[in-house]
Amino acid sequence: MSNGRHRPEWQPATPPKDAVFASSVMDGVAGGHDGLPGQSGGGGSRPVARRRHLTVPDYVEGVRGGDRTILARAITLIESNAPGHLAQAQEVLQALLPYTGGALRVGITGVPGVGKSTFIEALGVMLCERGHRVAVLAVDPSSSVTRGSILGDKTRMEALARHPNAYIRPSPTGGSLGGVTRKSRETMLVCEAAGFDVILVETVGVGQSETAVRGMVDFFLLLMLAGAGDELQGIKKGIMELADALVITKADGENRIRAMLAQADYNQALHYLAPATPGWKTRARICSAVTGEGIAEIWEEIERFREVTTASGVFAERRRQQTRDWLHALIEDYLRSRFFNHPAVKARLPAIEAAVVAGTLPVTAGARTLAQAFEEAANG
């Protein structure tokens, strides 16, 4: 580009023919206004150095060496959807793969207001003090209007964010199911390669869509409130059937008695549900992140779960099944994207949509017509 305009780093070096990009990087001002240093006082202001472009060995060495800046950049690279980043991200993951799989992965969910961030901070600080290295993947809900997220989890986990053994990475949901984005699994692998032995995945907690987290963690922890009512009993039951443990939070002060009553009720209800993990009995517990009551016992329960399921082979088999499911999900995403972006489909889709909406064409017939057009074009 000319006239002081430069190509952003996320744009491909060799863009497709007739590609048009709406953004560019422009040279900065010379200075000398609003208190900024000008060029008359000392031979000009010092230019701002751009970030060094990292190679695959740079990423691998930095992640393995515990460099948090490079770890953050590696996760950003993996989360990026820019075509120029996808290939390098997969090369980085390929190089880091031998160092992954050693962490205990714990998913934590619950309704908004149950105290997920407060609970994670109490648990995380305790684990860090015991010598563990804890990575928290905190998923923030994205606005359905602006598509933006506040990403304020580090603010809510102030003590944990300051601990040298902890790393918190907030990520937006981007409207994905349950807030578990397609990149969350790969982010988890990078954190494991960086030496973190406990991965805590905090999810949005919006109901039955939250079950997506079950497919990427070893232990699924459901946080509940005492006295919240049974208006959403059907939703709660759907999640309870997937939980390896239930925890009634905020069991302190006058609420402690209500929490103990809720614990008894949930334990009785769990008696009639099939276990989420073969060979393991799901139980309800109480805790208070303020007083610390029950936090250590919950971690003991998680460690006991790993011992029992490792001995029975369920732990390893679950991970293998999760990897297979992940592969199938990515294949489906790729095929879906290729189908809807194919010119033959894009050309016929508006007319078929209009006919289906108008009631002149059955939905199944419309889908088969598009599939046939896609297959004919793909086969030449």
N, C-alpha and C positions, 0 to 999 in steps of 0.2 A: 504494500500500500504506500501511497505518497501523501504529501501535505501533512506530515506529522502523525499519520495514522499507521497503526501496526496491527498485525493479526494477533488476536488473543491466543494464549497457549492451548486452550481447549479446542480450538478449531483444527481440523486435520491439516497436515502440512501440504497435502495434495488434495484439495477439495474436489468433489464430483463435478462433472461438467455442468455448467449453468447454475451452480449452487450460489445462493445469495445469503449472506449473513448480515444480520441487523446490527451487530455490535462490533466495535473496534476499540483499540487502545490508543489514546492520543498522548502526545508529549505534554508534560506538565508546564505550568507557567514559569516565567523566569524568576519570579520573586520580587521583593521590594514593596509589598503591600500587606496590609493587615498585620504588621509586625514581623513578617517573614523576612529572612535575610535577602538583600538584593545583590545585584552584581556590581554595585559601585563601591561597596565597603571592603572588599577583600579579595577581589579577583573572581567573584562569582560564588554561588553556593555549591556545596559539594553534591554531586549527583547521588540519588538514592540507588543503592545496589539492588538488583533484582535477585530473587531467590535462585540458588543454583539448581540447575536441572539434575535430578537424581537418576542414576542408572539402576538397573535391577540389582547388581551387586551392592550398590549404595544402600538401597532399601533393605536388603537382606542383612547386611552387616549392621545397619543402624537398629533394626528391629531386634536382632539377636543380641546386640550389645546394650540394650536397654535405653536407647536414645528416644526420649518421649516425643521430641519434635519430629523425628523421622517416623516414629510409630503413628503419630497423628497424620502425617502426610501420606503414609501408606494406606491408612484407613480411608482418607479422603480420595485417594486414587482408586480404591476398590469401589467406593460408593458412587464414583463419577459415572455418568452415562455417556460421556463424550467418546466418540468413536476412536479418537487418538489415544485414549487412556485404557480401553478395554484390553488390548493385547498385552500391554506392559503389566497391567494388574494381574492377569492370569500367569504371566511369567514369574512375577513376584510370589504369587501363591504357590506355584509349582515348586519354587526353590525353598519355600518355608514349610511345605507339607510334611517333610520328615520330622519336624520339630513340634507337630501339633498332636492333639489327642490326649494329652496328659492331665488336663484340667478337669475339675468337677463342674459340670454345667447345671446351674439351678435357675429355673424360671420362676418368677414371682409376679403374681397378678392379684387383682382384687378390684372392687368397685371404686370409683373416684371418691376420695375422702377417707379411705380406709387407713391411710398412713403408710403407703408403700415406700416412699422415699425415706421417711423417718425410720421405718423398720430396717431398710437396707443400710442406712448409715450406722445404726446401732450394731447390726450384724457384721457389717464390713469393718468397722473400727475394731471390734472384738477379734476378728480373724487376723487383721493386720498386726495387732498387738501380740498375737500368738505366733507370728512369723510367716503367715500366709501372704501371698501377693494376690490382691483382689482386683479384678477388672469388672466394672459395672457398665453394662450397655443399657442406657436409659433411653427408652423410646418415648418421644414427646408427640402428642397429637397435633396433626396439621389442621389448619383452618380449611373448611370446605369452601370458603369464599376466596381467601387470599392465597391459600396453599402454603402459608407461612407457619412457623413454629417459634415459640418463645425460647425453647431449649434452656430452661432454668433449673435443671436438675442439680448442677454444681452449686447453685445458690442454696437449694434446699438441703444439700448434703455438705455443708461447709466444713465440718470437722473431718469427714472422710476425704474430701477433695484436697485437704492440706496434708494428708498422711503420705509419707514417701513410698509406702507399699501399695498404694491404691491408685487406680486410674479410672476416671469416669469419662465416658464418651456418650454424650447425648446425641440422638439422631431423630430426625422427623419421621413420622409415619408415612407421609406422602400419600395418605389415603389407602394404604395397603391393609390387608386383612389383619385385624388384631394388632396393628402396629409393628408386626414382625416383617420388616422389609426383606426383599429378595437378597440384599447384601448383608443382612445380619449374620448369617452363618459364616460368610467369608471373613467378616470383621472378627467374629469369635475365634476363628483359626489364627488370625494375625496376632491377637492378644495371647493365645496359647503359645505361639512361637516366640513371643516376647518374654515368656517365663512366668506368666500369671497362672497360678494353679487353681484358682477359684474364679469362675465366670458367673456373675449374677446378671440375669436379663430381666429388667423391669419393663413390663408392658402396660399398655394404656388402660386395660380393664374396662371394656365396654360391653361385656356380655358373652354370648355364645361364640362370636367370632374370635374371642380370645383363645380358643382351643388350638389355634395355629401354633402357639408357642410350644405345645406338647411335642411337636415334631422336631424340635431342635435342642432339647435339653434332656439331661438325665433324670433330674428330680423336679417335679412340678409342685410349687407351693402356692396355696390359695389363701389369701388373707380375707377375713370376714369381720363384720361389725356385730356387736351384740345389740339386740333390740332394734335391728334395722327393718323388721317387718318381713312378711312372706309374700309381698306383692309380686316379686320376681322369682318365685320359687322354681318355676320351670327352667329359667335361665340358670339359676344357681345349681340346680340338679345337673344340668348339662355339664357344667364345669366341675362339679364335685366328683363326677364319675371319672374325670381325668386326673384328679389331684392325688399326689402321694402323701400329702399332709395338709390339714386345715389349721389355720392359726387365727384365733380371735384376738384382735389387737385392742390396744387402749384399755388393758385390764388393770387399771389403777384407780385409786380413790373410790368414789361411790360406784363407779362402773365395774369394779372388780367382781362383785357378786353377780351382776347381770352377765358378765363374761363367763363365769363358772357355770351358770345355768345354761347359757348357750352352748358351752362345751359339751355338757351332758346331752343336750338335745341333738347336737350334730353327731356325737359318737353313736347315739342310738340310730340315727338316720343312716349313718355309714354302714351300720351292721347289715342293712338290707341291700346295699349296693355291691356290685362286683368290684374287686380290687382293680385299681388302675394299672398295677404292675403285678404280674404273676409271682406268687410267693411272698407278697408284701401286704400287710394290713394297714390301711389308711386310718389315721387317728386324728382327733382334734386336740389342739393345745391352746393355751392362753399365753399372752406375753404383754409386756409393757416396754416400749422403746424408751420411755421416760425414766422408769426405775431400773430397767435392765432385767426385770423378772422374766424368765422363760427363754431368753435369747440363747444362752449357752445350751439349754436342753434341746432347743430346735436344731442347733448344729449337730449335737450328738445324734439326734434322730436321722439327720441327713447322712452322717458318716456311717451309721449302722445300716442305712439303706444301701450304701455302696458296698459294704462288706457282704451283706446277704445276697444282693443281686450279682455281685462279682463271683461269689462262690457257686451260684446256681447257673451262671452263664447268661442270665437275662440281660445284664448290663451290656455285655459285648454285642449280643444279638440285637438289642434295641438300637445301638449305634449303627450297626450294619444296615438295619432296616431304614433308619433315618437317612442314611447316605443314599440308599436306593430311591427312596421317596423324593429326595432332593434332586437327584438326577432326572427322574421322570417329570418333576415340576418344571425344571429348567427347559427340558425338551418341549413341554407343552407351551411354555412362554415363547420359545423361539418359533415354533410352528404357528402359534397364534399371531405373533408379530409379522411373520413372513406372509401369512395369509392376508391379513387386513392391509398390508402395505403393498401387495402385488397390484400392478396397474390394471390387470383384468378384473380383479375384485373391486377395486376402487371405482372403476368405470361403471359397473353394473349395480353396485350396492345402493346408491340413492334411489334408483327406480324400483328395485325390489323392496326396499324399506317402505317406500310410498305405497306399493301395492299391498304389502302385508298390513300396514296400518289402516288402509282403506277397506280391508276385508275382502279384496278380490283375489288374493293369493294365499294359500295356506302357508304357515310359517315353515313347516317341514319342507314343502316344495321349494320355497325360497332359499332355504339353506342348502338344499341339494343342488339347486341351480348354480349358486355361487361356488360350491365345492367342485362341481363339474367344470365350470369356467376356469377355476384355478388349476385343476389337474390337466386340462387340455393345454393351457398356456405353459404350464411347467414342463409338460412332456414334448413341447415344441410343435 
